[in-house]
Amino acid sequence: MSRYVVRITPADVGRRVSVRSRTAAPAGEAPLTDTVGRLTTWRDGVLTVTRRDGTVAYVDERNLVAGRVLAEHQPRERPI
């Protein structure tokens, strides 16, 4: 059985994170979603995560199921 753990706090603002949260999914769809990006704010119970493509996700901390800090994204080496 999986055990979800929230390992992020407001002190992690500015870091790259992965969060799993509950959604209001229609019947038959997964009730959880994953978001990966930079935790840009955590204010008044709402996390703001900015994805690499620039889109922003807002996660109510009451819906937070799991979260962790990720290693910084390393740029790929380009062949010479």
Secondary structure, 3 states (H helix, E strand, C coil): CCCCCECCCHHHCCCEEEEEEECCCCCCCCCEEEEEEEEEEEECCEEEEECCCCCEEEEEHHHEEEEEECCCCCCCCCCC
